[in-house]
Amino acid sequence: MTKRSKIKPDKVVNVISDICPIPLIEARKALSASKTGEIIEIIGTHEASKREIPLAIESSGNSVLRITERDGIWHIFIQKA
């Protein structure tokens, strides 16, 4: 996937203003409710969660497709394995 290509998520989880551990819990819940291959976009603002979520996702065998940030709001795109 090229850097400019648009990722179309199957689900979007908005955790803006939530702090640990809520963003990670919500990301895990979304993964559990997803089918193999589905893409989930997690949107948040908590800096520690931006680092924590990708580590947890990859250690569970799922994939982090992209992480972007603009104006303090980050987007993590993950795909269920």
Secondary structure as GFF3:
##gff-version 3
##sequence-region A 1 81
A	DSSP	beta_strand	11	15	.	.	.	ID=ss1
A	DSSP	alpha_helix	22	32	.	.	.	ID=ss2
A	DSSP	beta_strand	39	44	.	.	.	ID=ss3
A	DSSP	alpha_helix	47	59	.	.	.	ID=ss4
A	DSSP	beta_strand	63	70	.	.	.	ID=ss5
A	DSSP	beta_strand	73	79	.	.	.	ID=ss6
###
